[in-house]
Amino acid sequence: MTVFEYSAFNESGKKTSGIIDAESVFSARSRLRQKQIFPVSIKEIGTEASRQKKSDKAKAFIPFFRISPSEIAVTTRQLATLLSAGFPLVTALASLIPQTDSKALKRVLSKVKAYIEEGKSLSFAFAQYPSVFSKVYVNMITAGESSGTLDLVLERLADITEKQEDTRKKIRASLAYPLLMGITGSAVLVFLITYIVPGIVDIFTEMNQALPTPTILLISLSRFFQSFWWIAIVMPAAIFFTIHLVRKTETGLYTTDRWILGIPLAGDFIKKGGASRFARILGALLGNGVPMLTALEIARNTTGNSVIQKKIALAAEIVKEGGELGDTLEGSSEFPALAVQMIKIGEKSGELEKMLEKTAELFEKETQSTLTAITSLLEPAIILIMGAVVGFIVLSICLPIFEMNQLAR
């Protein structure tokens, strides 16, 4: 079966587009006309033979388009609703494809549907696109297929994806204003020093009199920025590129992650965020029948910090030998003490999944509180720095004027 992308007009004369499976272009055209859709152009976008020739990575690559987590969440919830209503999996996927706005996601769903028609499992089809469907996502789908609760697992996945996306949006929104202030303030200060200040200080230099130290420093800074303005662009880029190269090595990544965890407030924010993601994913995996060791391996990669990941890996080794997860994490500086205590209570009560869910919810709120505290400090800090620099410029300009007034008397 070949997948075709078409552009057409419907019976009302409105332009429409979509994807259809057919044996040939002629067959696709006939099927569209039966639906009162009149094609203008039909283009082949995938065949079974071409899929067999490509590697898994090539199949996963979706050029020029990024499928957002929110689109995945909406599609997952729609698929869960259709399956709960009794739709067969192939029919449910066929119903979703025309309703999807993203062309990239349409293509992925069309190929997933083709895999299902070939007799493959849904988890296998999703696993072919790791850039779209994460390892956590695929493993939960596998657990849902094994237990016969695929619709419930899909609902759970939709909830998790939506919460994670909501958290990311809150973080971006909270940091947007301080970042904008910092960029704008820096640009204004560079403009003042480079273009405005030179015209003023030239008046003082022409007087051939001794200038105060702040004025001399301001003149030096102004001349430096006039001659080497490009350093303001190259230096941040060089620092960013160096950090990027360092973090590509295992030792560099671990060292920088360890240093980040030691930063006041920021380190606390990362620890709480990592604990929240770890608890939510681990609870969801365990709740859907994934073995503890497999769940720990998957969940540890969602923490976003190699130091925390190493601690969880060490804990997994002890759990493998019969130890308790809470006991292995107790006393570690990488995990909040409250999170460890809640995990221990969950293990003792036999309700670890529920306690992990409560832990995730608690630390999501804690993360938001910490983020609010960080941004509330960033804003006045940026204002103070800008005020100090502007004050230095004003003082450097005013001091020679005061001295000239005193000489004139």
C-alpha positions as CSV (number, residue, x, y, z in Angstrom):
1,M,0.0,0.0,0.0
2,T,1.3,3.4,-1.0
3,V,0.7,6.7,0.8
4,F,-0.3,9.7,-1.3
5,E,-0.6,13.4,-0.4
6,Y,-3.3,15.2,-2.3
7,S,-4.6,18.7,-3.0
8,A,-8.2,18.9,-4.1
9,F,-11.6,20.7,-4.1
10,N,-14.6,19.3,-2.3
11,E,-18.2,19.3,-3.6
12,S,-18.7,22.8,-2.1
13,G,-15.7,24.1,-4.2
14,K,-13.5,24.7,-1.2
15,K,-9.8,23.7,-1.4
16,T,-8.7,20.8,0.8
17,S,-5.7,18.6,1.2
18,G,-4.8,15.4,3.0
19,I,-3.3,11.9,2.8
20,I,-4.7,8.7,1.4
21,D,-3.6,5.1,1.1
22,A,-4.0,3.4,-2.3
23,E,-2.4,0.9,-4.7
24,S,-1.7,3.6,-7.3
25,V,-2.3,7.2,-8.3
26,F,-5.3,6.0,-10.4
27,S,-6.8,4.1,-7.5
28,A,-6.2,7.1,-5.2
29,R,-7.9,9.4,-7.6
30,S,-10.9,7.0,-7.9
31,R,-11.3,6.7,-4.1
32,L,-11.2,10.5,-3.7
33,R,-13.9,11.0,-6.4
34,Q,-16.1,8.4,-4.7
35,K,-15.9,10.7,-1.6
36,Q,-17.0,13.7,-3.8
37,I,-13.4,15.1,-3.6
38,F,-11.9,16.2,-6.9
39,P,-8.1,16.1,-6.8
40,V,-5.9,18.7,-8.4
41,S,-2.6,17.1,-7.6
42,I,-1.6,13.7,-6.1
43,K,2.0,13.0,-4.9
44,E,3.5,9.8,-3.5
45,I,5.1,10.3,-0.1
46,G,5.8,6.7,1.0
47,T,5.8,3.0,0.0
48,E,6.4,-0.2,1.8
49,A,9.5,-0.8,-0.3
50,S,11.0,2.5,0.5
51,R,10.4,2.0,4.2
52,Q,12.2,-1.3,4.1
53,K,15.3,0.4,2.5
54,K,15.6,3.1,5.2
55,S,17.2,2.7,8.6
56,D,15.3,3.4,11.8
57,K,16.9,6.8,12.1
58,A,16.1,7.8,8.6
59,K,12.5,6.7,9.1
60,A,12.4,8.8,12.2
61,F,13.6,12.0,10.5
62,I,10.9,14.5,9.6
63,P,12.6,17.2,7.6
64,F,11.9,21.0,8.1
65,F,9.0,20.3,10.5
66,R,8.9,19.9,14.2
67,I,6.1,18.1,15.9
68,S,5.4,19.8,19.1
69,P,4.5,18.0,22.4
70,S,1.1,19.7,22.5
71,E,0.3,18.2,19.1
72,I,1.3,14.7,20.4
73,A,-0.8,15.2,23.5
74,V,-3.9,16.2,21.5
75,T,-3.5,13.3,19.1
76,T,-2.9,10.9,22.0
77,R,-6.1,12.0,23.8
78,Q,-8.1,11.8,20.6
79,L,-6.8,8.3,19.9
80,A,-7.6,7.2,23.4
81,T,-11.2,8.6,23.1
82,L,-11.8,6.7,19.8
83,L,-10.4,3.4,21.2
84,S,-12.6,3.8,24.3
85,A,-15.6,4.3,22.0
86,G,-14.9,0.9,20.4
87,F,-13.2,2.0,17.2
88,P,-10.6,-0.5,15.9
89,L,-7.1,0.8,15.9
90,V,-6.7,1.2,12.2
91,T,-10.1,2.9,11.9
92,A,-9.2,5.3,14.8
93,L,-5.9,6.2,13.1
94,A,-7.6,6.7,9.7
95,S,-10.1,9.1,11.5
96,L,-7.3,11.1,13.1
97,I,-5.2,11.7,10.0
98,P,-7.6,14.1,8.2
99,Q,-8.2,16.1,11.4
100,T,-4.4,16.7,12.0
101,D,-3.2,20.1,11.0
102,S,0.5,19.3,11.0
103,K,1.7,17.8,7.7
104,A,4.7,16.2,9.5
105,L,2.4,14.5,12.0
106,K,0.0,13.5,9.2
107,R,2.9,11.7,7.5
108,V,3.9,9.9,10.7
109,L,0.4,8.8,11.5
110,S,-0.1,7.6,7.9
111,K,3.1,5.4,8.2
112,V,2.1,4.2,11.6
113,K,-1.3,3.1,10.2
114,A,0.5,1.3,7.4
115,Y,2.6,-0.6,9.9
116,I,-0.5,-1.6,11.8
117,E,-2.1,-2.9,8.6
118,E,1.0,-5.0,8.0
119,G,0.4,-6.7,11.3
120,K,2.9,-4.7,13.5
121,S,2.1,-3.5,17.0
122,L,1.4,0.2,17.8
123,S,4.4,0.3,20.1
124,F,6.6,-1.0,17.2
125,A,5.3,1.6,14.8
126,F,5.8,4.4,17.3
127,A,9.3,3.2,18.1
128,Q,10.3,3.9,14.5
129,Y,10.1,7.6,15.2
130,P,12.1,8.3,18.4
131,S,12.3,12.0,17.6
132,V,8.5,12.1,17.8
133,F,7.6,9.5,20.4
134,S,10.0,9.2,23.4
135,K,11.2,6.0,25.0
136,V,8.9,6.6,27.9
137,Y,6.0,6.9,25.5
138,V,6.8,3.7,23.6
139,N,7.3,1.7,26.8
140,M,4.0,2.7,28.2
141,I,2.3,1.8,24.9
142,T,4.0,-1.6,25.1
143,A,2.7,-2.0,28.7
144,G,-0.8,-1.0,27.6
145,E,-0.8,-3.5,24.7
146,S,0.4,-6.3,27.0
147,S,-2.2,-5.6,29.7
148,G,-5.1,-4.9,27.3
149,T,-5.5,-1.3,28.6
150,L,-4.2,0.7,25.7
151,D,-7.0,3.3,25.9
152,L,-6.3,3.9,29.6
153,V,-2.5,4.2,29.0
154,L,-3.1,6.6,26.1
155,E,-5.2,8.8,28.4
156,R,-2.4,8.7,31.0
157,L,0.2,9.6,28.4
158,A,-1.9,12.5,27.3
159,D,-2.1,13.8,30.9
160,I,1.7,13.5,31.4
161,T,2.5,15.2,28.1
162,E,0.1,18.1,28.8
163,K,1.5,18.6,32.3
164,Q,5.1,18.6,31.0
165,E,4.2,21.0,28.2
166,D,2.3,23.3,30.7
167,T,5.4,23.3,33.0
168,R,7.7,24.3,30.1
169,K,5.4,27.1,29.0
170,K,5.3,28.5,32.6
171,I,9.1,28.4,32.8
172,R,9.5,30.2,29.4
173,A,6.9,32.8,30.4
174,S,8.6,33.4,33.7
175,L,12.0,33.9,32.2
176,A,10.9,35.9,29.2
177,Y,10.6,39.3,30.9
178,P,14.0,39.2,32.8
179,L,15.7,38.0,29.6
180,L,14.1,40.8,27.5
181,M,15.1,43.3,30.1
182,G,18.7,42.1,30.1
183,I,19.0,42.1,26.4
184,T,17.4,45.5,26.0
185,G,19.4,47.1,28.8
186,S,22.7,45.7,27.5
187,A,21.9,47.0,24.0
188,V,21.0,50.5,25.4
189,L,24.2,50.7,27.4
190,V,26.4,49.6,24.5
191,F,24.7,52.2,22.4
192,L,25.3,54.9,25.0
193,I,29.0,54.0,25.5
194,T,29.7,53.6,21.7
195,Y,27.8,56.5,20.2
196,I,26.5,59.0,22.8
197,V,29.4,59.2,25.3
198,P,32.2,59.8,22.8
199,G,30.7,63.1,21.6
200,I,30.5,64.4,25.2
201,V,33.9,63.3,26.4
202,D,35.6,64.7,23.4
203,I,34.8,68.1,24.8
204,F,36.7,67.3,28.0
205,T,39.8,65.9,26.2
206,E,40.0,69.1,24.1
207,M,40.4,71.2,27.2
208,N,43.8,69.7,28.0
209,Q,43.1,69.5,31.7
210,A,43.4,66.7,34.3
211,L,40.3,64.5,34.3
212,P,38.9,62.5,37.2
213,T,39.6,58.8,37.3
214,P,35.9,57.8,36.5
215,T,36.0,60.0,33.4
216,I,39.3,58.6,32.2
217,L,37.9,55.0,32.7
218,L,34.7,55.9,30.8
219,I,36.8,57.4,27.9
220,S,38.9,54.2,27.7
221,L,35.8,52.0,27.7
222,S,34.2,54.1,25.0
223,R,37.3,53.9,22.8
224,F,37.6,50.2,23.4
225,F,33.9,49.5,22.4
226,Q,34.4,51.7,19.3
227,S,37.4,49.8,18.1
228,F,36.4,46.3,19.4
229,W,32.6,46.3,19.3
230,W,32.7,42.9,17.7
231,I,34.0,41.4,21.0
232,A,30.5,41.9,22.5
233,I,29.2,39.5,19.9
234,V,32.1,37.1,19.6
235,M,32.8,36.6,23.3
236,P,29.3,35.3,24.3
237,A,29.2,33.1,21.2
238,A,32.7,31.7,22.1
239,I,31.7,31.0,25.7
240,F,28.5,29.3,24.6
241,F,30.4,27.2,22.0
242,T,33.1,26.2,24.6
243,I,30.5,25.1,27.1
244,H,28.7,23.2,24.4
245,L,31.9,21.3,23.5
246,V,32.8,20.7,27.2
247,R,29.3,19.2,27.9
248,K,29.7,16.8,24.9
249,T,32.3,14.9,27.0
250,E,31.1,12.6,29.8
251,T,33.5,14.2,32.3
252,G,32.6,17.8,31.2
253,L,28.9,17.1,31.4
254,Y,29.1,15.6,34.9
255,T,31.4,18.4,36.1
256,T,29.2,21.2,34.8
257,D,26.0,19.6,36.0
258,R,27.6,19.2,39.5
259,W,28.6,22.9,39.4
260,I,25.0,23.9,38.3
261,L,23.5,22.0,41.2
262,G,25.7,24.0,43.6
263,I,24.3,27.4,42.4
264,P,21.9,28.8,45.0
265,L,18.2,28.7,44.0
266,A,19.1,27.5,40.4
267,G,20.4,24.2,41.8
268,D,17.4,23.8,44.1
269,F,15.1,24.5,41.1
270,I,16.9,21.8,39.0
271,K,16.7,19.2,41.9
272,K,13.0,19.8,42.4
273,G,12.3,19.7,38.7
274,G,14.2,16.5,38.3
275,A,12.5,14.9,41.3
276,S,9.1,15.9,39.9
277,R,9.8,14.4,36.4
278,F,11.4,11.3,37.8
279,A,8.5,10.6,40.2
280,R,5.8,11.2,37.6
281,I,7.3,9.0,34.9
282,L,8.3,6.3,37.4
283,G,4.8,6.2,38.9
284,A,3.2,6.1,35.4
285,L,5.5,3.2,34.2
286,L,5.0,1.2,37.4
287,G,1.3,1.8,37.3
288,N,1.2,0.3,33.8
289,G,3.1,-2.9,34.6
290,V,6.6,-1.9,33.6
291,P,9.2,-3.8,35.8
292,M,10.9,-1.6,38.4
293,L,14.5,-1.9,37.0
294,T,13.2,-1.0,33.4
295,A,11.1,1.8,34.8
296,L,14.1,3.2,36.7
297,E,16.3,3.1,33.6
298,I,13.7,5.0,31.6
299,A,12.7,7.5,34.3
300,R,16.3,8.5,35.2
301,N,16.9,9.9,31.7
302,T,14.0,12.4,32.2
303,T,15.7,14.2,35.1
304,G,17.8,16.4,32.8
305,N,21.0,16.3,35.0
306,S,23.8,13.7,34.7
307,V,24.6,13.9,38.5
308,I,21.1,12.9,39.4
309,Q,21.0,10.3,36.7
310,K,24.2,8.7,38.1
311,K,22.7,8.6,41.6
312,I,19.5,6.8,40.3
313,A,21.7,4.4,38.3
314,L,23.6,3.5,41.5
315,A,20.2,3.1,43.3
316,A,19.0,0.8,40.6
317,E,22.0,-1.5,41.2
318,I,21.1,-1.8,44.9
319,V,17.4,-2.3,44.0
320,K,18.5,-5.1,41.6
321,E,20.1,-6.8,44.6
322,G,16.9,-6.6,46.7
323,G,17.3,-3.2,48.3
324,E,14.6,-0.5,48.7
325,L,14.6,2.5,46.4
326,G,13.8,5.0,49.2
327,D,16.7,3.7,51.4
328,T,19.2,3.9,48.6
329,L,18.3,7.6,47.8
330,E,18.2,8.6,51.5
331,G,20.9,11.1,52.5
332,S,21.8,12.0,48.9
333,S,22.2,15.7,48.2
334,E,20.9,15.2,44.7
335,F,17.3,14.4,45.8
336,P,15.1,16.6,48.0
337,A,14.7,14.9,51.4
338,L,10.9,15.2,51.3
339,A,10.8,13.3,48.0
340,V,12.9,10.4,49.5
341,Q,10.6,10.2,52.5
342,M,7.5,10.1,50.4
343,I,9.0,7.3,48.3
344,K,9.8,5.3,51.5
345,I,6.3,5.8,52.8
346,G,4.9,4.5,49.4
347,E,7.1,1.4,49.5
348,K,6.1,0.6,53.1
349,S,2.4,1.1,52.4
350,G,2.4,-0.8,49.1
351,E,1.1,2.2,47.3
352,L,4.3,3.5,45.7
353,E,2.6,4.5,42.4
354,K,0.1,6.8,44.2
355,M,2.8,8.3,46.4
356,L,5.0,9.0,43.4
357,E,2.1,10.8,41.7
358,K,1.6,12.9,44.8
359,T,5.4,13.6,45.0
360,A,5.3,14.8,41.3
361,E,2.4,17.1,42.0
362,L,4.0,18.5,45.2
363,F,7.3,19.2,43.5
364,E,5.7,20.7,40.4
365,K,4.3,23.3,42.8
366,E,7.6,23.7,44.5
367,T,9.4,24.1,41.2
368,Q,7.0,26.9,40.2
369,S,7.5,28.6,43.6
370,T,11.3,28.4,43.2
371,L,11.1,29.8,39.7
372,T,9.0,32.7,40.9
373,A,11.6,33.4,43.6
374,I,14.4,33.3,41.0
375,T,12.6,35.7,38.6
376,S,11.6,38.0,41.4
377,L,15.3,38.4,42.2
378,L,16.5,38.6,38.6
379,E,14.3,41.6,37.8
380,P,15.6,44.0,40.6
381,A,19.2,42.6,40.0
382,I,19.1,43.6,36.3
383,I,17.6,47.0,37.2
384,L,20.3,47.6,39.9
385,I,23.1,46.6,37.5
386,M,21.7,48.9,34.8
387,G,21.3,51.7,37.3
388,A,24.9,51.3,38.5
389,V,26.3,51.5,35.0
390,V,24.1,54.5,34.1
391,G,25.1,56.1,37.3
392,F,28.7,55.6,36.6
393,I,28.3,57.2,33.1
394,V,26.5,60.2,34.6
395,L,29.1,60.6,37.4
396,S,32.0,60.4,34.9
397,I,30.4,63.2,32.8
398,C,29.4,65.4,35.7
399,L,32.6,65.3,37.7
400,P,34.6,67.3,35.1
401,I,31.8,69.8,34.9
402,F,31.8,70.3,38.7
403,E,35.6,70.8,38.7
404,M,35.4,73.4,35.9
405,N,32.8,75.3,37.9
406,Q,35.1,75.3,40.9
407,L,38.0,76.6,38.8
408,A,35.9,79.3,37.3
409,R,35.2,80.6,40.8
